[in-house]
Amino acid sequence: MTRLLDLLTDSEGSLVYRIDGSLASGNRPQLAVQVDGVVHLCCQRCLETLEYPLALRSLLEFVDGESDLTQEELEDDSRDFLPAQKELDVAVLIEDEILLALPTVPRHEDCVLPGGGQGSPEESPFSVLAGLKGRPQ
């Protein structure tokens, strides 16, 4: 899972997945995908490691084409539709599901910027302007 590894701070953590196949209404094949575990992302605020728990549940239904779907099916958020194919790379499917579930900008709930809160606060560059505000020209 090289695409996922590019987003992680290290290769620690673990993932467990399960895929169950069945037939949906209309005899369409579908897969119930479950992925559980923890991955280590980089917090975009403090740049430290963020342990991100995963508990994914996806229902994927295979269709011959988009024209096979009704408007209600297109609006149904309980499942996703994929084009039917003869062979399926399970590792790529699992990696895709994980990548879609990761936050765009991972952050700790409470952390500070690197170097933030250290030492005395610097004088604002606008404080000089505040001093000039009441002076006659």
N, CA, C and O atoms as CSV, one atom per row, in Angstrom:
chain,resi,resn,atom,element,x,y,z
A,1,MET,N,N,0.838,-1.180,0.000
A,1,MET,CA,C,0.000,0.000,0.000
A,1,MET,C,C,0.885,1.247,0.000
A,1,MET,O,O,0.958,1.982,0.984
A,2,THR,N,N,1.537,1.454,-1.104
A,2,THR,CA,C,2.523,2.539,-1.195
A,2,THR,C,C,1.882,3.923,-1.139
A,2,THR,O,O,2.482,4.853,-0.600
A,3,ARG,N,N,0.683,4.077,-1.680
A,3,ARG,CA,C,0.018,5.390,-1.624
A,3,ARG,C,C,-0.314,5.761,-0.186
A,3,ARG,O,O,-0.183,6.924,0.198
A,4,LEU,N,N,-0.737,4.804,0.602
A,4,LEU,CA,C,-1.032,5.045,2.008
A,4,LEU,C,C,0.252,5.314,2.780
A,4,LEU,O,O,0.291,6.218,3.615
A,5,LEU,N,N,1.287,4.555,2.518
A,5,LEU,CA,C,2.558,4.717,3.220
A,5,LEU,C,C,3.133,6.110,3.031
A,5,LEU,O,O,3.800,6.630,3.926
A,6,ASP,N,N,2.883,6.723,1.879
A,6,ASP,CA,C,3.362,8.089,1.617
A,6,ASP,C,C,2.732,9.118,2.558
A,6,ASP,O,O,3.309,10.184,2.772
A,7,LEU,N,N,1.558,8.820,3.125
A,7,LEU,CA,C,0.862,9.756,4.003
A,7,LEU,C,C,1.153,9.528,5.486
A,7,LEU,O,O,0.756,10.336,6.326
A,8,LEU,N,N,1.841,8.437,5.811
A,8,LEU,CA,C,2.076,8.077,7.197
A,8,LEU,C,C,3.423,8.592,7.688
A,8,LEU,O,O,4.348,8.788,6.900
A,9,THR,N,N,3.527,8.810,9.003
A,9,THR,CA,C,4.805,9.227,9.581
A,9,THR,C,C,5.731,8.045,9.782
A,9,THR,O,O,6.951,8.208,9.801
A,10,ASP,N,N,5.162,6.845,9.933
A,10,ASP,CA,C,5.957,5.624,10.072
A,10,ASP,C,C,5.089,4.437,9.671
A,10,ASP,O,O,3.904,4.588,9.374
A,11,SER,N,N,5.684,3.285,9.667
A,11,SER,CA,C,4.933,2.095,9.260
A,11,SER,C,C,4.397,1.325,10.463
A,11,SER,O,O,3.980,0.174,10.331
A,12,GLU,N,N,4.407,1.959,11.636
A,12,GLU,CA,C,3.836,1.340,12.834
A,12,GLU,C,C,2.320,1.343,12.718
A,12,GLU,O,O,1.753,1.960,11.817
A,13,GLY,N,N,1.680,0.653,13.631
A,13,GLY,CA,C,0.233,0.557,13.595
A,13,GLY,C,C,-0.174,-0.743,12.927
A,13,GLY,O,O,0.667,-1.485,12.420
A,14,SER,N,N,-1.448,-1.006,12.930
A,14,SER,CA,C,-1.922,-2.238,12.307
A,14,SER,C,C,-3.322,-2.027,11.747
A,14,SER,O,O,-4.087,-1.185,12.218
A,15,LEU,N,N,-3.625,-2.811,10.740
A,15,LEU,CA,C,-4.939,-2.770,10.102
A,15,LEU,C,C,-5.443,-4.197,9.928
A,15,LEU,O,O,-4.684,-5.104,9.586
A,16,VAL,N,N,-6.715,-4.373,10.166
A,16,VAL,CA,C,-7.373,-5.656,9.957
A,16,VAL,C,C,-8.562,-5.383,9.050
A,16,VAL,O,O,-9.312,-4.432,9.273
A,17,TYR,N,N,-8.735,-6.209,8.032
A,17,TYR,CA,C,-9.867,-5.995,7.131
A,17,TYR,C,C,-10.661,-7.269,6.953
A,17,TYR,O,O,-10.174,-8.377,7.178
A,18,ARG,N,N,-11.903,-7.074,6.541
A,18,ARG,CA,C,-12.785,-8.197,6.244
A,18,ARG,C,C,-13.673,-7.783,5.085
A,18,ARG,O,O,-14.187,-6.665,5.048
A,19,ILE,N,N,-13.847,-8.695,4.139
A,19,ILE,CA,C,-14.714,-8.440,2.992
A,19,ILE,C,C,-15.704,-9.595,2.884
A,19,ILE,O,O,-15.313,-10.761,2.822
A,20,ASP,N,N,-16.987,-9.257,2.861
A,20,ASP,CA,C,-18.038,-10.254,2.691
A,20,ASP,C,C,-18.774,-9.957,1.401
A,20,ASP,O,O,-19.170,-8.818,1.156
A,21,GLY,N,N,-18.959,-10.967,0.578
A,21,GLY,CA,C,-19.671,-10.812,-0.675
A,21,GLY,C,C,-21.085,-11.355,-0.584
A,21,GLY,O,O,-21.356,-12.298,0.160
A,22,SER,N,N,-21.989,-10.743,-1.356
A,22,SER,CA,C,-23.377,-11.199,-1.414
A,22,SER,C,C,-24.008,-10.644,-2.682
A,22,SER,O,O,-23.368,-9.928,-3.451
A,23,LEU,N,N,-25.273,-10.986,-2.884
A,23,LEU,CA,C,-26.031,-10.438,-4.000
A,23,LEU,C,C,-27.072,-9.470,-3.468
A,23,LEU,O,O,-27.796,-9.772,-2.519
A,24,ALA,N,N,-27.134,-8.307,-4.089
A,24,ALA,CA,C,-28.114,-7.289,-3.705
A,24,ALA,C,C,-29.396,-7.523,-4.482
A,24,ALA,O,O,-29.491,-8.446,-5.291
A,25,SER,N,N,-30.371,-6.680,-4.225
A,25,SER,CA,C,-31.603,-6.772,-5.003
A,25,SER,C,C,-31.271,-6.541,-6.465
A,25,SER,O,O,-30.434,-5.696,-6.782
A,26,GLY,N,N,-31.898,-7.261,-7.340
A,26,GLY,CA,C,-31.586,-7.170,-8.757
A,26,GLY,C,C,-30.390,-8.034,-9.138
A,26,GLY,O,O,-29.842,-7.895,-10.231
A,27,ASN,N,N,-29.987,-8.926,-8.237
A,27,ASN,CA,C,-28.865,-9.851,-8.464
A,27,ASN,C,C,-27.553,-9.162,-8.795
A,27,ASN,O,O,-26.758,-9.690,-9.572
A,28,ARG,N,N,-27.319,-8.010,-8.228
A,28,ARG,CA,C,-26.032,-7.333,-8.396
A,28,ARG,C,C,-25.085,-7.770,-7.290
A,28,ARG,O,O,-25.469,-7.797,-6.120
A,29,PRO,N,N,-23.859,-8.110,-7.646
A,29,PRO,CA,C,-22.898,-8.466,-6.595
A,29,PRO,C,C,-22.535,-7.245,-5.757
A,29,PRO,O,O,-22.442,-6.128,-6.267
A,30,GLN,N,N,-22.334,-7.476,-4.476
A,30,GLN,CA,C,-21.925,-6.387,-3.601
A,30,GLN,C,C,-20.929,-6.914,-2.572
A,30,GLN,O,O,-20.890,-8.106,-2.268
A,31,LEU,N,N,-20.125,-5.991,-2.046
A,31,LEU,CA,C,-19.128,-6.317,-1.039
A,31,LEU,C,C,-19.338,-5.434,0.179
A,31,LEU,O,O,-19.516,-4.222,0.060
A,32,ALA,N,N,-19.316,-6.052,1.346
A,32,ALA,CA,C,-19.318,-5.310,2.607
A,32,ALA,C,C,-17.864,-5.290,3.075
A,32,ALA,O,O,-17.280,-6.336,3.359
A,33,VAL,N,N,-17.286,-4.090,3.152
A,33,VAL,CA,C,-15.871,-3.926,3.493
A,33,VAL,C,C,-15.767,-3.334,4.889
A,33,VAL,O,O,-16.410,-2.334,5.207
A,34,GLN,N,N,-14.940,-3.973,5.720
A,34,GLN,CA,C,-14.666,-3.479,7.064
A,34,GLN,C,C,-13.159,-3.353,7.229
A,34,GLN,O,O,-12.415,-4.271,6.883
A,35,VAL,N,N,-12.711,-2.235,7.750
A,35,VAL,CA,C,-11.293,-2.033,8.051
A,35,VAL,C,C,-11.211,-1.408,9.432
A,35,VAL,O,O,-11.841,-0.384,9.696
A,36,ASP,N,N,-10.439,-2.023,10.307
A,36,ASP,CA,C,-10.236,-1.517,11.660
A,36,ASP,C,C,-8.738,-1.456,11.941
A,36,ASP,O,O,-7.962,-2.272,11.445
A,37,GLY,N,N,-8.355,-0.481,12.741
A,37,GLY,CA,C,-6.958,-0.378,13.137
A,37,GLY,C,C,-6.565,1.044,13.451
A,37,GLY,O,O,-7.416,1.909,13.659
A,38,VAL,N,N,-5.249,1.280,13.484
A,38,VAL,CA,C,-4.689,2.591,13.802
A,38,VAL,C,C,-3.552,2.868,12.836
A,38,VAL,O,O,-2.716,2.001,12.582
A,39,VAL,N,N,-3.526,4.082,12.296
A,39,VAL,CA,C,-2.409,4.526,11.456
A,39,VAL,C,C,-1.824,5.786,12.081
A,39,VAL,O,O,-2.503,6.489,12.830
A,40,HIS,N,N,-0.560,6.067,11.770
A,40,HIS,CA,C,0.128,7.243,12.313
A,40,HIS,C,C,0.263,8.291,11.227
A,40,HIS,O,O,0.993,8.114,10.251
A,41,LEU,N,N,-0.463,9.396,11.418
A,41,LEU,CA,C,-0.425,10.515,10.483
A,41,LEU,C,C,0.387,11.648,11.094
A,41,LEU,O,O,0.722,11.606,12.277
A,42,CYS,N,N,0.699,12.646,10.303
A,42,CYS,CA,C,1.424,13.819,10.784
A,42,CYS,C,C,0.417,14.932,11.054
A,42,CYS,O,O,-0.295,15.366,10.147
A,43,CYS,N,N,0.358,15.393,12.304
A,43,CYS,CA,C,-0.515,16.510,12.660
A,43,CYS,C,C,-0.041,17.738,11.905
A,43,CYS,O,O,1.139,18.084,11.959
A,44,GLN,N,N,-0.938,18.392,11.210
A,44,GLN,CA,C,-0.574,19.542,10.392
A,44,GLN,C,C,-0.449,20.821,11.202
A,44,GLN,O,O,-0.093,21.864,10.654
A,45,ARG,N,N,-0.734,20.759,12.490
A,45,ARG,CA,C,-0.584,21.931,13.347
A,45,ARG,C,C,0.745,21.880,14.095
A,45,ARG,O,O,1.521,22.834,14.035
A,46,CYS,N,N,1.019,20.778,14.800
A,46,CYS,CA,C,2.236,20.699,15.612
A,46,CYS,C,C,3.332,19.855,14.964
A,46,CYS,O,O,4.461,19.824,15.453
A,47,LEU,N,N,3.006,19.171,13.865
A,47,LEU,CA,C,3.942,18.331,13.098
A,47,LEU,C,C,4.422,17.107,13.874
A,47,LEU,O,O,5.450,16.524,13.530
A,48,GLU,N,N,3.696,16.713,14.911
A,48,GLU,CA,C,4.001,15.497,15.662
A,48,GLU,C,C,3.122,14.361,15.139
A,48,GLU,O,O,2.195,14.589,14.363
A,49,THR,N,N,3.422,13.147,15.568
A,49,THR,CA,C,2.651,11.978,15.144
A,49,THR,C,C,1.260,11.991,15.772
A,49,THR,O,O,1.097,12.265,16.961
A,50,LEU,N,N,0.284,11.694,14.960
A,50,LEU,CA,C,-1.110,11.614,15.387
A,50,LEU,C,C,-1.577,10.184,15.153
A,50,LEU,O,O,-1.578,9.704,14.019
A,51,GLU,N,N,-1.975,9.502,16.225
A,51,GLU,CA,C,-2.534,8.164,16.081
A,51,GLU,C,C,-3.985,8.310,15.641
A,51,GLU,O,O,-4.817,8.841,16.376
A,52,TYR,N,N,-4.278,7.834,14.440
A,52,TYR,CA,C,-5.617,7.999,13.878
A,52,TYR,C,C,-6.312,6.632,13.830
A,52,TYR,O,O,-5.886,5.749,13.085
A,53,PRO,N,N,-7.378,6.454,14.621
A,53,PRO,CA,C,-8.088,5.164,14.595
A,53,PRO,C,C,-8.988,5.053,13.369
A,53,PRO,O,O,-9.609,6.029,12.948
A,54,LEU,N,N,-9.046,3.861,12.812
A,54,LEU,CA,C,-9.914,3.591,11.668
A,54,LEU,C,C,-10.974,2.568,12.058
A,54,LEU,O,O,-10.666,1.553,12.683
A,55,ALA,N,N,-12.199,2.833,11.695
A,55,ALA,CA,C,-13.305,1.894,11.858
A,55,ALA,C,C,-14.216,2.104,10.648
A,55,ALA,O,O,-15.274,2.724,10.754
A,56,LEU,N,N,-13.790,1.578,9.499
A,56,LEU,CA,C,-14.504,1.807,8.241
A,56,LEU,C,C,-15.538,0.717,7.992
A,56,LEU,O,O,-15.303,-0.463,8.252
A,57,ARG,N,N,-16.669,1.140,7.490
A,57,ARG,CA,C,-17.716,0.223,7.048
A,57,ARG,C,C,-18.239,0.754,5.723
A,57,ARG,O,O,-18.800,1.848,5.667
A,58,SER,N,N,-18.058,-0.017,4.658
A,58,SER,CA,C,-18.510,0.403,3.330
A,58,SER,C,C,-19.278,-0.730,2.673
A,58,SER,O,O,-18.947,-1.905,2.829
A,59,LEU,N,N,-20.300,-0.353,1.942
A,59,LEU,CA,C,-21.047,-1.307,1.138
A,59,LEU,C,C,-20.851,-0.898,-0.314
A,59,LEU,O,O,-21.262,0.188,-0.723
A,60,LEU,N,N,-20.222,-1.771,-1.088
A,60,LEU,CA,C,-19.903,-1.493,-2.485
A,60,LEU,C,C,-20.715,-2.422,-3.375
A,60,LEU,O,O,-20.696,-3.640,-3.202
A,61,GLU,N,N,-21.422,-1.839,-4.320
A,61,GLU,CA,C,-22.251,-2.630,-5.233
A,61,GLU,C,C,-21.728,-2.450,-6.652
A,61,GLU,O,O,-21.427,-1.336,-7.080
A,62,PHE,N,N,-21.624,-3.552,-7.367
A,62,PHE,CA,C,-21.084,-3.518,-8.732
A,62,PHE,C,C,-22.220,-3.401,-9.742
A,62,PHE,O,O,-23.221,-4.113,-9.662
A,63,VAL,N,N,-22.042,-2.479,-10.701
A,63,VAL,CA,C,-23.041,-2.249,-11.742
A,63,VAL,C,C,-22.352,-2.299,-13.105
A,63,VAL,O,O,-21.153,-2.043,-13.221
A,64,ASP,N,N,-23.135,-2.633,-14.135
A,64,ASP,CA,C,-22.586,-2.678,-15.490
A,64,ASP,C,C,-22.300,-1.285,-16.027
A,64,ASP,O,O,-21.315,-1.080,-16.735
A,65,GLY,N,N,-23.142,-0.343,-15.698
A,65,GLY,CA,C,-22.954,1.026,-16.161
A,65,GLY,C,C,-23.808,1.972,-15.340
A,65,GLY,O,O,-24.717,1.541,-14.630
A,66,GLU,N,N,-23.519,3.258,-15.436
A,66,GLU,CA,C,-24.272,4.252,-14.674
A,66,GLU,C,C,-25.736,4.297,-15.109
A,66,GLU,O,O,-26.605,4.697,-14.334
A,67,SER,N,N,-26.007,3.886,-16.351
A,67,SER,CA,C,-27.380,3.899,-16.846
A,67,SER,C,C,-28.245,2.849,-16.145
A,67,SER,O,O,-29.473,2.918,-16.211
A,68,ASP,N,N,-27.610,1.870,-15.469
A,68,ASP,CA,C,-28.347,0.840,-14.733
A,68,ASP,C,C,-28.908,1.345,-13.406
A,68,ASP,O,O,-29.697,0.649,-12.767
A,69,LEU,N,N,-28.515,2.535,-12.987
A,69,LEU,CA,C,-28.902,3.048,-11.677
A,69,LEU,C,C,-30.121,3.954,-11.772
A,69,LEU,O,O,-30.254,4.757,-12.696
A,70,THR,N,N,-30.997,3.808,-10.803
A,70,THR,CA,C,-32.160,4.699,-10.721
A,70,THR,C,C,-31.741,5.964,-9.965
A,70,THR,O,O,-30.675,6.003,-9.350
A,71,GLN,N,N,-32.575,6.977,-10.016
A,71,GLN,CA,C,-32.275,8.225,-9.305
A,71,GLN,C,C,-32.202,7.988,-7.804
A,71,GLN,O,O,-31.357,8.574,-7.127
A,72,GLU,N,N,-33.082,7.132,-7.270
A,72,GLU,CA,C,-33.051,6.821,-5.841
A,72,GLU,C,C,-31.736,6.149,-5.460
A,72,GLU,O,O,-31.172,6.442,-4.405
A,73,GLU,N,N,-31.250,5.259,-6.304
A,73,GLU,CA,C,-29.973,4.591,-6.015
A,73,GLU,C,C,-28.815,5.582,-6.030
A,73,GLU,O,O,-27.905,5.490,-5.206
A,74,LEU,N,N,-28.848,6.524,-6.960
A,74,LEU,CA,C,-27.788,7.529,-7.023
A,74,LEU,C,C,-27.780,8.424,-5.785
A,74,LEU,O,O,-26.720,8.886,-5.361
A,75,GLU,N,N,-28.940,8.668,-5.211
A,75,GLU,CA,C,-29.046,9.529,-4.042
A,75,GLU,C,C,-28.858,8.780,-2.728
A,75,GLU,O,O,-28.760,9.404,-1.672
A,76,ASP,N,N,-28.807,7.460,-2.777
A,76,ASP,CA,C,-28.656,6.625,-1.587
A,76,ASP,C,C,-27.195,6.673,-1.110
A,76,ASP,O,O,-26.290,6.228,-1.816
A,77,ASP,N,N,-26.978,7.217,0.095
A,77,ASP,CA,C,-25.621,7.329,0.633
A,77,ASP,C,C,-25.190,6.102,1.425
A,77,ASP,O,O,-24.071,6.070,1.937
A,78,SER,N,N,-26.039,5.099,1.538
A,78,SER,CA,C,-25.688,3.922,2.329
A,78,SER,C,C,-24.773,2.961,1.579
A,78,SER,O,O,-24.253,2.016,2.172
A,79,ARG,N,N,-24.574,3.186,0.306
A,79,ARG,CA,C,-23.700,2.305,-0.493
A,79,ARG,C,C,-23.069,3.109,-1.623
A,79,ARG,O,O,-23.546,4.176,-2.009
A,80,ASP,N,N,-21.986,2.556,-2.130
A,80,ASP,CA,C,-21.294,3.152,-3.268
A,80,ASP,C,C,-21.339,2.161,-4.421
A,80,ASP,O,O,-21.462,0.954,-4.211
A,81,PHE,N,N,-21.239,2.676,-5.632
A,81,PHE,CA,C,-21.318,1.836,-6.820
A,81,PHE,C,C,-19.991,1.840,-7.552
A,81,PHE,O,O,-19.345,2.877,-7.703
A,82,LEU,N,N,-19.599,0.660,-8.002
A,82,LEU,CA,C,-18.366,0.491,-8.755
A,82,LEU,C,C,-18.687,-0.209,-10.070
A,82,LEU,O,O,-19.637,-0.988,-10.145
A,83,PRO,N,N,-17.895,0.066,-11.109
A,83,PRO,CA,C,-18.118,-0.653,-12.366
A,83,PRO,C,C,-17.770,-2.136,-12.198
A,83,PRO,O,O,-16.772,-2.490,-11.570
A,84,ALA,N,N,-18.608,-2.978,-12.769
A,84,ALA,CA,C,-18.360,-4.422,-12.698
A,84,ALA,C,C,-17.091,-4.762,-13.456
A,84,ALA,O,O,-16.834,-4.211,-14.526
A,85,GLN,N,N,-16.293,-5.674,-12.901
A,85,GLN,CA,C,-15.048,-6.091,-13.517
A,85,GLN,C,C,-14.823,-7.573,-13.248
A,85,GLN,O,O,-15.317,-8.122,-12.264
A,86,LYS,N,N,-14.076,-8.205,-14.130
A,86,LYS,CA,C,-13.836,-9.642,-13.978
A,86,LYS,C,C,-12.887,-9.934,-12.829
A,86,LYS,O,O,-13.065,-10.916,-12.109
A,87,GLU,N,N,-11.874,-9.082,-12.650
A,87,GLU,CA,C,-10.916,-9.281,-11.575
A,87,GLU,C,C,-10.857,-8.031,-10.713
A,87,GLU,O,O,-11.018,-6.912,-11.200
A,88,LEU,N,N,-10.624,-8.240,-9.434
A,88,LEU,CA,C,-10.572,-7.129,-8.486
A,88,LEU,C,C,-9.341,-7.292,-7.604
A,88,LEU,O,O,-9.142,-8.340,-6.989
A,89,ASP,N,N,-8.521,-6.255,-7.546
A,89,ASP,CA,C,-7.350,-6.256,-6.673
A,89,ASP,C,C,-7.800,-5.801,-5.288
A,89,ASP,O,O,-8.068,-4.619,-5.072
A,90,VAL,N,N,-7.881,-6.731,-4.365
A,90,VAL,CA,C,-8.406,-6.449,-3.033
A,90,VAL,C,C,-7.517,-5.453,-2.286
A,90,VAL,O,O,-8.033,-4.579,-1.589
A,91,ALA,N,N,-6.217,-5.564,-2.416
A,91,ALA,CA,C,-5.303,-4.645,-1.731
A,91,ALA,C,C,-5.537,-3.208,-2.191
A,91,ALA,O,O,-5.525,-2.290,-1.371
A,92,VAL,N,N,-5.747,-3.003,-3.476
A,92,VAL,CA,C,-6.017,-1.657,-4.008
A,92,VAL,C,C,-7.368,-1.164,-3.500
A,92,VAL,O,O,-7.499,0.008,-3.148
A,93,LEU,N,N,-8.362,-2.025,-3.456
A,93,LEU,CA,C,-9.681,-1.654,-2.953
A,93,LEU,C,C,-9.604,-1.212,-1.489
A,93,LEU,O,O,-10.174,-0.186,-1.120
A,94,ILE,N,N,-8.904,-1.980,-0.661
A,94,ILE,CA,C,-8.755,-1.647,0.754
A,94,ILE,C,C,-7.998,-0.324,0.905
A,94,ILE,O,O,-8.383,0.528,1.705
A,95,GLU,N,N,-6.929,-0.161,0.139
A,95,GLU,CA,C,-6.153,1.073,0.198
A,95,GLU,C,C,-7.004,2.278,-0.210
A,95,GLU,O,O,-6.931,3.330,0.425
A,96,ASP,N,N,-7.805,2.132,-1.258
A,96,ASP,CA,C,-8.696,3.212,-1.692
A,96,ASP,C,C,-9.672,3.600,-0.582
A,96,ASP,O,O,-9.881,4.787,-0.329
A,97,GLU,N,N,-10.264,2.619,0.074
A,97,GLU,CA,C,-11.218,2.890,1.144
A,97,GLU,C,C,-10.545,3.619,2.305
A,97,GLU,O,O,-11.129,4.536,2.883
A,98,ILE,N,N,-9.334,3.222,2.646
A,98,ILE,CA,C,-8.606,3.889,3.732
A,98,ILE,C,C,-8.278,5.321,3.339
A,98,ILE,O,O,-8.483,6.242,4.129
A,99,LEU,N,N,-7.774,5.517,2.135
A,99,LEU,CA,C,-7.412,6.863,1.685
A,99,LEU,C,C,-8.612,7.800,1.679
A,99,LEU,O,O,-8.487,8.975,2.023
A,100,LEU,N,N,-9.765,7.287,1.292
A,100,LEU,CA,C,-10.978,8.106,1.283
A,100,LEU,C,C,-11.441,8.471,2.693
A,100,LEU,O,O,-12.104,9.490,2.883
A,101,ALA,N,N,-11.096,7.645,3.678
A,101,ALA,CA,C,-11.535,7.883,5.045
A,101,ALA,C,C,-10.600,8.790,5.843
A,101,ALA,O,O,-10.992,9.309,6.888
A,102,LEU,N,N,-9.378,8.989,5.367
A,102,LEU,CA,C,-8.423,9.812,6.109
A,102,LEU,C,C,-8.793,11.285,6.019
A,102,LEU,O,O,-9.321,11.730,5.000
A,103,PRO,N,N,-8.524,12.039,7.070
A,103,PRO,CA,C,-8.811,13.478,7.033
A,103,PRO,C,C,-7.878,14.187,6.059
A,103,PRO,O,O,-6.727,13.786,5.889
A,104,THR,N,N,-8.372,15.228,5.430
A,104,THR,CA,C,-7.559,16.011,4.509
A,104,THR,C,C,-6.432,16.714,5.248
A,104,THR,O,O,-5.297,16.762,4.775
A,105,VAL,N,N,-6.760,17.259,6.414
A,105,VAL,CA,C,-5.779,17.964,7.246
A,105,VAL,C,C,-5.844,17.358,8.644
A,105,VAL,O,O,-6.621,17.819,9.480
A,106,PRO,N,N,-5.034,16.323,8.908
A,106,PRO,CA,C,-5.077,15.699,10.229
A,106,PRO,C,C,-4.508,16.629,11.303
A,106,PRO,O,O,-3.462,17.246,11.107
A,107,ARG,N,N,-5.213,16.724,12.447
A,107,ARG,CA,C,-4.775,17.581,13.555
A,107,ARG,C,C,-5.192,16.959,14.876
A,107,ARG,O,O,-6.234,16.311,14.972
A,108,HIS,N,N,-4.363,17.166,15.895
A,108,HIS,CA,C,-4.753,16.819,17.257
A,108,HIS,C,C,-5.893,17.744,17.680
A,108,HIS,O,O,-6.053,18.834,17.130
A,109,GLU,N,N,-6.671,17.308,18.646
A,109,GLU,CA,C,-7.745,18.151,19.163
A,109,GLU,C,C,-7.190,19.388,19.861
A,109,GLU,O,O,-7.734,20.485,19.736
A,110,ASP,N,N,-6.095,19.194,20.600
A,110,ASP,CA,C,-5.510,20.316,21.342
A,110,ASP,C,C,-3.987,20.255,21.267
A,110,ASP,O,O,-3.347,19.476,21.973
A,111,CYS,N,N,-3.439,21.064,20.425
A,111,CYS,CA,C,-1.995,21.189,20.316
A,111,CYS,C,C,-1.684,22.600,19.843
A,111,CYS,O,O,-2.581,23.341,19.442
A,112,VAL,N,N,-0.416,22.965,19.891
A,112,VAL,CA,C,-0.018,24.319,19.495
A,112,VAL,C,C,0.940,24.234,18.322
A,112,VAL,O,O,1.509,23.181,18.036
A,113,LEU,N,N,1.106,25.351,17.658
A,113,LEU,CA,C,2.046,25.421,16.548
A,113,LEU,C,C,3.459,25.187,17.051
A,113,LEU,O,O,3.740,25.481,18.213
A,114,PRO,N,N,4.363,24.669,16.221
A,114,PRO,CA,C,5.750,24.490,16.663
A,114,PRO,C,C,6.324,25.829,17.119
A,114,PRO,O,O,6.238,26.826,16.402
A,115,GLY,N,N,6.908,25.844,18.312
A,115,GLY,CA,C,7.484,27.075,18.852
A,115,GLY,C,C,6.456,27.972,19.498
A,115,GLY,O,O,6.826,28.991,20.081
A,116,GLY,N,N,5.186,27.642,19.420
A,116,GLY,CA,C,4.133,28.467,20.004
A,116,GLY,C,C,4.134,28.353,21.513
A,116,GLY,O,O,4.360,27.273,22.059
A,117,GLY,N,N,3.884,29.463,22.191
A,117,GLY,CA,C,3.792,29.452,23.644
A,117,GLY,C,C,5.130,29.422,24.350
A,117,GLY,O,O,5.159,29.240,25.567
A,118,GLN,N,N,6.231,29.592,23.653
A,118,GLN,CA,C,7.545,29.570,24.278
A,118,GLN,C,C,8.062,30.990,24.424
A,118,GLN,O,O,8.004,31.782,23.483
A,119,GLY,N,N,8.570,31.311,25.615
A,119,GLY,CA,C,9.158,32.619,25.827
A,119,GLY,C,C,8.093,33.698,25.937
A,119,GLY,O,O,6.906,33.406,26.082
A,120,SER,N,N,8.539,34.962,25.865
A,120,SER,CA,C,7.605,36.079,25.979
A,120,SER,C,C,6.986,36.376,24.622
A,120,SER,O,O,7.614,36.161,23.586
A,121,PRO,N,N,5.752,36.871,24.631
A,121,PRO,CA,C,5.121,37.182,23.349
A,121,PRO,C,C,5.830,38.359,22.683
A,121,PRO,O,O,6.242,39.313,23.344
A,122,GLU,N,N,5.959,38.271,21.378
A,122,GLU,CA,C,6.618,39.337,20.629
A,122,GLU,C,C,5.685,40.536,20.497
A,122,GLU,O,O,4.463,40.399,20.551
A,123,GLU,N,N,6.288,41.718,20.320
A,123,GLU,CA,C,5.500,42.927,20.135
A,123,GLU,C,C,4.867,42.885,18.747
A,123,GLU,O,O,5.518,42.537,17.762
A,124,SER,N,N,3.615,43.238,18.691
A,124,SER,CA,C,2.893,43.230,17.430
A,124,SER,C,C,3.434,44.330,16.516
A,124,SER,O,O,3.695,45.438,16.986
A,125,PRO,N,N,3.610,44.049,15.219
A,125,PRO,CA,C,4.067,45.090,14.303
A,125,PRO,C,C,3.046,46.223,14.165
A,125,PRO,O,O,3.390,47.312,13.705
A,126,PHE,N,N,1.806,45.976,14.557
A,126,PHE,CA,C,0.774,47.001,14.457
A,126,PHE,C,C,0.733,47.911,15.679
A,126,PHE,O,O,0.034,48.925,15.668
A,127,SER,N,N,1.476,47.563,16.740
A,127,SER,CA,C,1.479,48.418,17.925
A,127,SER,C,C,2.117,49.777,17.623
A,127,SER,O,O,1.753,50.778,18.240
A,128,VAL,N,N,3.051,49.822,16.694
A,128,VAL,CA,C,3.656,51.087,16.278
A,128,VAL,C,C,2.599,51.970,15.622
A,128,VAL,O,O,2.570,53.179,15.851
A,129,LEU,N,N,1.746,51.383,14.823
A,129,LEU,CA,C,0.675,52.151,14.174
A,129,LEU,C,C,-0.323,52.685,15.193
A,129,LEU,O,O,-0.857,53.783,15.033
A,130,ALA,N,N,-0.571,51.911,16.235
A,130,ALA,CA,C,-1.497,52.365,17.265
A,130,ALA,C,C,-0.959,53.611,17.953
A,130,ALA,O,O,-1.731,54.497,18.319
A,131,GLY,N,N,0.372,53.691,18.135
A,131,GLY,CA,C,0.976,54.860,18.732
A,131,GLY,C,C,0.888,56.089,17.848
A,131,GLY,O,O,0.854,57.209,18.358
A,132,LEU,N,N,0.852,55.910,16.554
A,132,LEU,CA,C,0.780,57.028,15.606
A,132,LEU,C,C,-0.652,57.533,15.404
A,132,LEU,O,O,-0.865,58.609,14.846
A,133,LYS,N,N,-1.602,56.768,15.849
A,133,LYS,CA,C,-3.014,57.062,15.576
A,133,LYS,C,C,-3.453,58.409,16.159
A,133,LYS,O,O,-4.182,59.142,15.490
A,134,GLY,N,N,-3.039,58.758,17.369
A,134,GLY,CA,C,-3.518,59.965,17.984
A,134,GLY,C,C,-2.613,61.187,17.770
A,134,GLY,O,O,-2.931,62.262,18.279
A,135,ARG,N,N,-1.534,61.066,17.059
A,135,ARG,CA,C,-0.580,62.172,16.858
A,135,ARG,C,C,-1.030,63.094,15.744
A,135,ARG,O,O,-1.557,62.643,14.728
A,136,PRO,N,N,-0.823,64.383,15.936
A,136,PRO,CA,C,-1.123,65.323,14.834
A,136,PRO,C,C,-0.044,65.224,13.766
A,136,PRO,O,O,1.096,64.873,14.069
A,137,GLN,N,N,-0.381,65.522,12.552
A,137,GLN,CA,C,0.572,65.397,11.448
A,137,GLN,C,C,1.281,66.672,11.139
A,137,GLN,O,O,2.112,66.712,10.232
